[in-house]
């Protein structure tokens, strides 16, 4: 993959207007100097806890802990990787990016791909215009209106219509300078069997552009309006730019809402997505009619940590949710199930009542509760054998469910439905699974267990800020980060003071044994970085090191709030040293190695020095009478 030069990155950073960029997502008010405050776009809040340093082009939220520079801001809110964020910013601020030297073959492949993307974009524009301007598309407009879809949402998703003629797109593409081969490679043309002739792949169908997270058209989904015209739905074949199992329909339009809400809604069909978007549920995506793939689960996890599955209420939809949970296992997403009325899809529910659909999403079930209800609803509870079969089916579900209120509530539900005591149910579910019988009970087939699926979608280990696949409090969606312990808070305050006063701060850092003074490995790395880049905390950081980049941005913001004060720097430095000495005293006593008296004297000296520094700091900030 082609890489941009380091100089390009710095040109983009220099060009970014941080106040303009952040103001596209939240209202900012000046709080002093180049500092601004506003409500955080990464989590819901009433009071503004987002601080933005426009000169340093960094931000930090004191509520959820989201931190970063201009690139990270776009990565998180636009759902892009670093390269995509750089391209997004370059386009917004008119910066021409320069590629590093690439081999001729790679350059040719990149140029060919760019040509195909241009062709697909032109075709999507043509289809959309044809839907609204041609007489031929009247029936398509009527169908979409019958589905309750308004013009605004149809234009938002660039829905279109393909002419019935055999070569309309092909001829228009030739006229625009594209070859037959490019039309074929882009999935817009097919070759007649046994002949060399090619023709338009989509004819007389409602067209749904299929885009990547950046909104680039990669292919199309196409719905027929007549049962005489082949399959109800056709999709672009996998080709050089489109791979159906790697993308989610509407992810480009849902990503911002999903990032803010910390939740994404998953539907099956294109019109389901449009209907929910029109109902105000703009964090909705579609799985494009396929069984959920690992790549699509990865896309979901990048959109939000919680996925509400609003799949059809029929047997196929129920089984699809079980399979989705199996694929999602260990992928960092928590699955919930939106309960729909029997025989209805999400678009049907919205057509009857948009508020009802919103309420159903808000009341979605944890996936484990869905599994328990499904087993109970599908089991034969009229006799003992049927009840035992349900217990057998639920045993692996409860095996993965930790102790807690939810487990007790579900145990109570099972006990009530089976009409037995909860204590008995608890014991049966905890017992080992019986050996499989050689045959089912007389008169009925042996029960066929469902595929194993995790109780909660198995979110796996908590996400950390180490990289794109494991975002930190940032991905910022909703949860407020846990409080830092006292030692970590003290170390972070000291590092912020170092950033605020780089020259004196460097001297203070050089006095310390960083491996002993800092309890946090991240803080040790940050201290080493500040020694190498005094006064420039956000420069020289590897783009892949999101953990250090986020902390550097936070320190820059905190330093701006703090101001340059030698007394505060000294007080924070002595506080870190005091904590270090306290740890050494505790270790010496535990090991019986001696030296406690010397350490105690050093502690007294540090306490006195900290007290004097605090008095100076208070005098500096005191207002004159």
N, C-alpha and C positions, 0 to 999 in steps of 0.2 A: 504494500500500500504506500502511495506517495506521501512524503512528509514535507511539512512546511519548514522553512528556515527559522532559526532562532530569532533572526532579525525581523521576520514577519510577525512573530508573536509580540515583540516589543513595539513594533509599529502599531499593531492593533491596540495594545494596552495604552499607548500614548494617545491614540485617537479617541478612545472611549470617553464619553462624558458620563461619569458615574452618577451624577445627579439626574441626568436625563434617563439613563438606563433603569435605575431603581424606581424612578417616578412613574415608569410605565406600569408598575405593579402596586405601588402604594404611595400615599401622599406623605411628603417629607416636609419637616419644618426645621429651620436653622436653629441649632443649639449652641453655636459659638464657633468662630474660626471657620474651618472647612468641615465641621461636623454637623450632621443632620440626624433627626430622630423621626421615626414613624412606626406605624403598625407593621408587624412582621408578616410577610406574605407566605412564610413557611408553616405557620400555625395560626389557629384562631385565637384572637385576643382582643380585648377592649381598649387597653392602654398601650401606647407605643413603646416597644422595648427593642426595636431595631435601631442600631446606631450605624451610620454610614460616614466614613471618612472619604470625602470626595477627592482630596488631594492625593491620598495614597491609594484610592480606588479599591477600598476594602469595606466589608460590612461585618457586623456581629450582632446577633440577637441575644440579649441578656435573659430572655425567657426560655427559648428552646435550644439555644447554643449553636444555631446555624451560623457558620462563619465562612469567609472566603473572599476571593477577589472577583473582578468582573467576569472572568471566565467561569468560575465556579457558580456564580449567580445564574448565568445562562444555562449551564449544565443542569442545575437543579430544577429551575422553573420551566425550561424548555425540553427537558428530558433528553439531552444530547450528551455525547461523549466530548472529550476535550477538543478533538479535531473539529467536530461539528459545531461546538460553541465558538471556536475561533472563526470558522467560516460564517457563522451567523452574525457575529460582531463585525467582521470585515465587511459584510454586505450592508449592515446598518450604518456603519461609519465610513463607508467608501474607501476601504483600504485594499490595495491590490496585494494578494498573497503571492509569495515566491516559493516555488517548490525546490527542494534539494535535488541534486543530480539524481536522475533515475535512469535505469537501463532502457534502451530503446523499446524492448518488448513490453515492459511495464507501461511506458509512456503511450504506446500504441493501444494497449488494452484500456487505459484510462480514457483516452480520446474517443475510442469506440463506444465506451459506456456513456460518456457525456453526450454523444450524438443520439444514442437510443433514448436517453432521458429527455432530451430536447424534443424528439419525435413524439414520445408519449405525452409530454406536456401539451404540445400543439394539438394532439388528437383529443385529449380531454377537453381542451377549450372548444374545439369544434363540436364535440358531442353535446356539451352543455348549451352552446348557442343553438344547436339544431333542435334541442328539446323545446326551447322557448320560442323559436322563430319560425319553425316549419309547420305546415299544415299536416304533413305526414305524422308528426308526433302528437297530434291531438289526443289519440286514444291513450298514449302514454301519460299525458298530463292528466287525463280523466282518472286513470288508474291510480296515480299517485295522490290525487285529491281524495279519491275514495278511501285510500289508506289513512286519510287524515293528515297528510303531510303538506305543510304550507310552503309557499315559494321561498321564504327566507331560509328555512332549514335545507331545502333542496339546493339552493344556490350556495349555501355554506359548505355543503358536502360535494358540490360541483356535479350533481347528478345530471346525466345527459341521456341522449337517445341516438342509436346508430341507425342510419338509413337502411332501407331494405335492399337497395341496389347492391350488386355484387362487388363493385370496385370503387365506390365513392371515396373512401379513405385512402385506398391505394393510389388513385389518380391524384388526389389532393396532395399526398405526401411526395409523389414524384415531382409534381409542379413546384413544391417547396425545396427540391434538391435532394431528397432522400431516395435511396435505391430500393429496389424490390427486396434485396437481401436484408437491408436494415428493417424494413417493414416486417419481414418474416422473423428476424431475430428479436424484434420487440414484441412479438406475439400478436401483431395486428393483422397478419395475413396467414392464410393456410395454403397448402399446395394440394391441388386436385390429385386423387389417387390415379396412378398410371399415366399422369400427364405432367408436363412441366408448368402448366398454367397455375397462377396463384390468384387468390381472391380474398376479399375482406373476411376476417375471422368472425366479426360480430355484425349481424344484420337484423334490423327490425327489433331491437331489444332496448330495454331501459339499462343505462350504463352507470355503474358505480365505480369511480376511480379508486384504485387501491394504492395507498401511499405509504411511504416510510414515515418515521417519527418527525422528519424534517419537512414533510408535506410534498416530497417529490413523488410524482406519479410513476409507479413501477409496473402496473398492469390494470386489469379491469375485471369486475364481476358484472355479469350481464343476465338480466331476467327477461324471459320471453313473455309476451302478452297473449299468446295463443298456444293451446295444447298441441297444435299441429306443427309447431316450429321446433321440434326437438326437445332436449332436456329443459326443464324449467329454469335452471341456472347453469350458466357456463362461466368458467373463470379462465383467465390467461393461463396458458401452459407455463410450467417452469422454464425459464430461459436465462439469458446472461444477466438480467437485472431483476427478475422476479422469481421468488421462491415462496410459494403459498404458505408453507408451514413455518416461515420465519417472521411473519408480520401479523398485526392485528388491525382490523378495519377501524378507521377513525382514531387511531392512536395519536396522530398529529394534532387533532382537534381536541382530544381529551386530556392531553398530558398536563396542561397547566391546572385545570380543575382538579385532576387526580392528585397532583402534587400538593395543592392547597388543602384538599380534604383528607389526604392520607388514605384514600379509598378509590377503587376503580370498580365499575360494574361491567360484567362480562355477559354478552348476549350471543345468540347464534347468528341471526340474520342481519342483513344490511338495513332493512326497514325498521327492525327493532331498535337499532342504534339511533337512527334518525328520529324515531318516535320518542325515545327517552331523552334525547338531546332537546327536542322541541318542548318536552315537559319540564325542562329545567335541570335534568340530570345530565349535565354536560361532561361528566367524567365516565362516559360509557364507551366501550369498544366492542367489536365483534370478532369471533374466532373464525369467520369466513367459511362456515359450513364444514370445517374439518374437525376431526378429533383433536383436542388440545395437544400441541407438541411441546417438547422441552424448550425449543427456541421461543415459542409463544409465552410459555411460563416465565422465561427470562425477561421478555418484553413487559409482562405484567409486573414483575418484581421491580423493574426500573420505573414503572409508572407510579406504583403505590404499594405499601406493605400489606394492605387488606384488599381481598378480591370478593365482591358480591357476585355470585353466579346466578344470573337470571335466565337460566335456560328453560326451554319449553317444559311444561308439566307432564308431558306424556312419558311413556316408558323409555323411549329413546333418550329424551332429555335427562331423565333420572340416571340412566346408565352412563350417560356422558359425564355427569357430575362425579360419579364414582371413579371413572377412568381419569378425569381431570385431577382428582385428588391424588391418585397414584402417581401421575406424572409430576405433580407439584411437590411431592414429598422431598423435604430437605432443600427446597429452592428459595427459602426466605420469604414465602408468602403465607398469609393466614386466610383460609377459605371460609366463606359464609354462604348460605343458601337463601335466595329470595323465593318465597313460596308463592306460586302462581295458581290461579284457579285451573281446575282440570280442563284440558282441551283448549287452553288459551296461551298465546305467546305474549311477550311484553308489549308488542304493538297493539294487541287486542285490549289489554288492560288499560293502556294509555288512552285508547280511543273511547273507552267507557268512562274513565276518570283518571286524569293525570295525577290528582292528589292521592288516589288509591295506590297508584304505582309508587309514588314517593313514600307513602306510608309503609308499603311492603318492603321497600329497600331498607328503610330505617329499622324495620322489625326483623331483619334477616336473622336466620338461625346460625349458630356455630355449626360447622360441618359435622361434628360428632353428634349433635342433636338431630340433624337431618338423617344421619345413618340409623340412629336409634328409632326414630319415627318410621322410617322406611321399613325397617325390619319388623316392627310391630304391626304396621298397616298391611304388610304383605304376608304375614304369617297366619297360620291356622291356629287360633287361640281357643278353639272349642274343646280341645282335649289335651291330655298330658303330653302326648308325643309331639303335637304341634308346638306346645309351649317349650318343650326341651329343644326343638329345632331352632326356635328363636333365640334361646339362651346360647346355643352353640354358635349362632351367627354373630351374636353381640359380644361373645367372649373376647375376640381380638380387638374389638373397638374399645372396650373398657380397659384392656391391658395397657393401652397407650394413654389413658386418661388419668392425669395426676389427681391426688386427693384435693378436694375443694368443694365449693358450693355447687358448681355445675355438675360434678360427678354425683353428689348426693341428690340433686334435683332429678337427674336422669335415672338414677336407681329407683327413686320414688315413682317416677313415671312408668318404668318397666314393671315394678311391683303392682301398681294399680291396674295396668292393662292385663297382667297375667293373673291378677287376683290372688296373690300370695304375699307373705310378709317380706318387707324390705330386707330384713336380716338374712332370709333364705336366698333372695336374689343376689345379694352381695356375695354370699359364700359360693353360690353356683358360678357366678361370673369370674370369681377369683380362682376357681379350680382349674386344673389342667384340662385341655381339650381332650375329649374321648377319642379313642382310636376309631377311624372311619369304618362304618359298617359295610359289609360286603353287599348288602342290598337295602333298599329303602323299605319303609313300612309297607305292609300289604296294601295293594290297591292304589298306591301312588308312587311316583318315582322318588328316588333318594334326593334329598335337598341338595341343590347345587350352590355352594358358597359363592358369594360375590368376590370379585378380586379384592385383595387386601388393599385397604386405603387408610391413610393416617387419620387420626382423630380430629385434628384441627387443620389439616393441610400441612401439618408438620413444618412450622416456620423455621425450624433449625436454629442455629445460634443467633444471638442478637446481632443486628447489623452494626458495623463499626465504620468509622470514616476512613477506612484504608483504601478505598478505591471505588470505581463505578459500580461494581457488583455488590459492594457492601457499604452503602451510604451511612453516614453518621446521623446525629440528631438532625441533622440536616436531613437527610432527604427532607429534613425538616418537616415532615408532614405530621403535625398535630402533637405528638407526645412531647411534653416538656422534659428535658433531661434531668436525671437524678442529680441531687446536690453533690458537689465535690467535697471530699473530706478536708479537714483543716490544713493538713500539710500541703495538699495539692493546691488549695486556694492560696496559701501563703507563697508557694513557689511561683504560681501564675501571676500574682500581684507584683512580686519582685521582678519577674521578666518583663512585665508591662512597664515598670519604672525604668528598667534598662533601656527599653525601646524609646521611652520619653526623653532620656538623657544619655545618648549613645556613648559619648566619650567617657564620662564618669562611670556609666554602667559597664563598659568594657573593663575598666579597672577593677570594679567590684567582682565581675565574673572571673577575672584572672587570679584573684585572691583565693578562689574557692577550688576545692577538689570536687569537680562536677559529679563524679561517680558517687561521692559520699553525701554531698550537699542536697542532691535532688532525689526524691523517692520515686519520681515518675520517669520511666525511660523516655517518654515523649518530651518531657521538660529538659532532660539531659541533651537530647538531640537539638531541641530549640536553643539551648544555651550555646552549644557548639556552633550552630548556624549563626547566632547573633555575634559571636566572636569573629566569625569569618565575614559577616556582612553588617558591620556596625551602622546603625541608622537606616538600614534598608531591610527590614524584616521579611518582606514579601518577595524579594528578588533572589534568584539563584536556587529556587526550590524545584526539584524534579516534578513535572506535571502529574506524574503518577503518584506522588506522595501527597495525597489529599489530606492525610492526618496532620502533617506538619504545616501544609498550606493553610488549613483551617485555623490552626492555633496561631500561626503568624498573623493572619488577618485579625483574629480576636485581640491579640496583643497590640497591634497597631491601633485598633479602635479604642482599647482601654487606655493606651498611652495618650491618645488625643483627649480623652475625658480627664485624665490625670493631670496633664500639663507637666512642664519641666521643673522639677523640684529636687534639688540635691538632698534636702532633709528627708523627703519621702523615700527617695532611693536608698539612703542610708538606713532608715528605719526598717524598710522591707528587707534589706540585705541582712541586718542584724537578726531579724525575726527568722529568716531561713537558717542562719547560723545557729541560733538558739535551738531550733527544732533538731538540727543535726547533732548538736552537743547532747541534747536530751536523749537521742537515740543511742549515742555512744556510751552515755552513762548507764543506760538500761542494759546494753550489751555487756559492758564491763562487769556489772553486778551479776548478770546471769552466768557469765563464764568464769567469774572469780579471777579476772586477769589483773586487777589493780588499776591504779591511775585515776580512780574516781575523784580523789581530792583535787587533783590538777584540773580535771574536767569541771568540777564544781566551781573552782575559782574562775575558770574561763567563762562559765555560765554567768557568774555575777558581773564580770566585766561587760559581757555582751548585753545583759539586762540594763546596766547603767548607760551604755552607749545607745541602746534603743530608746531609753527614756529621754535622753538628751535630744536625740534626733526628732522624736515625736513632739517635744516641746517647741523645737525650732519650726517644725512643720505647722503646728497650731498657730504660732506667732505669724508665720508667713500668710496664712489664710484668714487671720483675724481682720475684721473690718475696722478701719479707723473710726474713732468717735466723731 
